[in-house]
Amino acid sequence: MTPTGSQLDLALNGKGFFVANSPSGPVFTRDGSFRSSKKGELETLDGYTVQGADGKPILLDNSKAVEISPDGMLRQGGQDVARIAIVDFQDPTTLAKRGNNYFRLDVSTVQPMPATNAQVEQGKLEAANFQPSESAVRLVNVMRQFETLQKAMSIGVEMNKRAVEEVARVTQ
């Protein structure tokens, strides 16, 4: 989890997806980079409205701060505004990749269920579980080890070949 300090950046700790309404229907994402539109709707950076647990878009008052509890309840001015929809799937293979950060249901008979173990962390975003620079260095090291082992094997093959030739010469 990477802290951002933005009150509308949300990270999910555990299994689950946020639900957003795209023009082609609901999409699911773990990208919690949200913003409030001019109309006060909570939306993704692509402009898809984020769905509340009641299935409706979440409306915010842009003049008030937003507090979001670990269970996904949004509060403004001490009042509950809405609970953000967080869903999960029994079989994640029913999801198909759509764009960079979204998934859609690949099978229309499967329905999402409310996520039970996901917790919302406000002011944070979920980051990749690897560092590209570290991965590149490890890849180079693995390649060097592979080349070294490959060279050792070729030397072993050459030694075996010579040994067979020498034994054949001695026995003649």
C-alpha positions in Angstrom: 0.0 0.0 0.0 1.4 3.3 -1.0 0.2 6.4 1.0 -1.0 9.3 -1.2 -2.7 11.5 1.3 -5.6 12.1 -1.1 -9.0 11.5 0.7 -10.4 9.8 -2.4 -7.6 7.4 -3.0 -8.7 4.0 -1.7 -6.9 0.7 -1.5 -8.4 -2.7 -0.9 -6.7 -4.9 1.7 -7.9 -8.4 0.9 -9.9 -10.0 -1.9 -12.4 -7.9 -3.7 -13.1 -5.3 -6.4 -14.7 -1.9 -6.6 -17.6 -1.7 -9.0 -17.8 1.1 -11.6 -20.5 1.8 -14.2 -19.0 2.1 -17.7 -21.1 2.9 -20.9 -21.0 -0.9 -21.7 -22.1 -2.0 -18.2 -20.5 -2.7 -14.8 -16.7 -3.1 -14.6 -14.6 -4.2 -11.7 -11.3 -2.7 -10.6 -8.8 -2.7 -7.7 -7.6 0.8 -8.8 -8.9 3.1 -6.1 -7.8 6.4 -7.8 -11.1 8.1 -7.5 -12.2 11.7 -7.8 -15.4 13.7 -7.4 -17.0 15.0 -10.6 -18.5 18.5 -10.9 -21.9 16.9 -10.2 -20.5 15.4 -7.0 -20.4 11.8 -8.3 -17.6 9.6 -7.1 -15.9 8.4 -10.3 -12.8 6.6 -11.6 -10.1 8.6 -13.4 -11.8 7.4 -16.7 -15.1 9.0 -15.7 -17.0 5.9 -14.7 -19.2 6.4 -11.7 -18.4 4.3 -8.7 -21.3 2.2 -7.5 -22.6 2.2 -4.0 -23.7 -1.0 -2.2 -27.2 -0.1 -3.1 -26.3 -0.2 -6.8 -26.6 3.6 -7.3 -23.8 6.1 -8.0 -22.3 7.7 -4.9 -23.0 11.4 -4.5 -20.7 13.6 -2.5 -20.8 17.2 -1.4 -17.6 18.7 -2.9 -17.4 21.3 -0.2 -17.0 18.8 2.6 -14.2 16.4 3.6 -14.8 12.7 3.1 -14.1 10.0 5.7 -14.1 6.4 4.6 -14.2 3.6 7.2 -12.5 0.2 6.6 -16.0 -1.3 5.8 -16.4 1.2 2.9 -18.8 3.6 4.6 -18.4 7.2 3.3 -19.2 10.0 5.8 -19.3 13.7 5.3 -20.0 16.1 8.2 -20.5 13.2 10.5 -23.4 11.8 8.4 -23.3 8.5 6.5 -23.5 9.2 2.8 -23.2 5.7 1.2 -21.3 2.5 1.4 -19.0 1.8 -1.5 -19.8 -1.5 -3.3 -17.0 -4.1 -2.9 -17.6 -7.4 -4.5 -15.8 -10.7 -5.0 -16.2 -13.7 -7.3 -16.1 -17.4 -6.4 -14.2 -18.1 -9.6 -12.0 -15.1 -10.7 -11.4 -16.8 -14.1 -14.9 -15.6 -15.1 -13.5 -12.1 -15.3 -12.0 -10.8 -18.5 -9.4 -8.0 -18.8 -10.9 -4.8 -20.1 -8.4 -2.0 -20.6 -5.6 -1.3 -18.2 -7.3 -1.4 -14.8 -10.7 -3.0 -15.4 -12.3 -6.4 -15.6 -15.7 -7.4 -16.8 -17.7 -10.6 -16.4 -16.9 -13.1 -19.1 -19.9 -15.3 -18.2 -23.3 -13.6 -17.8 -24.7 -16.3 -15.5 -22.1 -15.5 -12.8 -23.1 -12.8 -10.3 -20.7 -11.0 -8.0 -21.1 -11.4 -4.2 -20.3 -8.9 -1.5 -16.7 -9.2 -0.4 -16.4 -10.4 3.2 -12.7 -10.0 4.0 -11.8 -6.8 2.1 -11.0 -3.6 4.1 -10.8 -0.2 2.6 -7.7 2.0 3.4 -8.3 5.7 2.7 -5.5 7.8 1.4 -3.6 4.9 0.0 -3.3 3.1 -3.4 -2.4 -0.5 -4.0 0.9 -0.7 -5.7 2.5 -3.6 -7.6 4.1 -6.3 -5.5 7.4 -5.9 -7.2 9.9 -3.2 -8.1 10.8 -3.1 -11.8 14.4 -2.1 -11.2 15.0 -4.9 -8.7 13.4 -7.4 -11.0 15.6 -6.3 -13.9 18.7 -6.7 -11.8 17.6 -10.2 -10.6 16.8 -11.1 -14.3 20.4 -10.2 -15.3 21.8 -12.2 -12.4 19.7 -15.2 -13.4 20.9 -14.9 -17.0 24.5 -14.8 -15.9 24.1 -17.8 -13.7 22.4 -19.6 -16.6 25.2 -18.8 -19.0 27.8 -19.9 -16.4 26.0 -23.3 -15.9 25.6 -23.7 -19.7 29.4 -23.2 -20.2 30.1 -25.6 -17.3 27.9 -28.2 -19.0 29.6 -27.7 -22.4 33.0 -28.2 -20.7 31.7 -31.4 -19.0 30.4 -32.7 -22.4 33.8 -31.9 -24.0 35.7 -33.7 -21.2 33.4 -36.8 -21.6 34.0 -36.7 -25.3 37.8 -36.6 -24.8 37.7 -39.4 -22.2 35.8 -41.7 -24.6 38.2 -40.9 -27.4 41.2 -41.6 -25.1 39.8 -44.9 -23.8 39.0 -45.9 -27.4 42.6 -45.1 -28.5 44.2 -47.1 -25.5 42.1 -50.2 -26.1 43.0 -50.5 -29.9 
